[in-house]
């Protein structure tokens, strides 16, 4: 954590009278901050999952409900992947739209034929 924040200012250091050498450049510092925040968020979500698991222990799913959820995940998987591709902020161009939609339609038709 000391590498992310840097040295704490004590006494005259807070007034800018002494030089404090930074240990990392802005890019490295940003990556360290993101990793730290991501770790904290994952810890929080794991705590929620553990709490919900014990809370919902009384609600067991039937085999029909499980098969419905499996089919739902199998059907929505290609759609979620296509949305991830199209919503990407770095590598997406207009030339990706039609091929992505075509592949999505083909995959959904294949799933529909296999589910009959």
Secondary structure, 3 states (H helix, E strand, C coil): CHHHHCCCCCHHHHHCCCCCCCCCCHHHHHHHHHHHHHHHHHHHHHHHHHHHHHHHHHCCCCHHHHHHHHHHHHHHHHHHHHHHHHCCCCCCCCHHHHHHHHHHHHHHHHHHHHCC
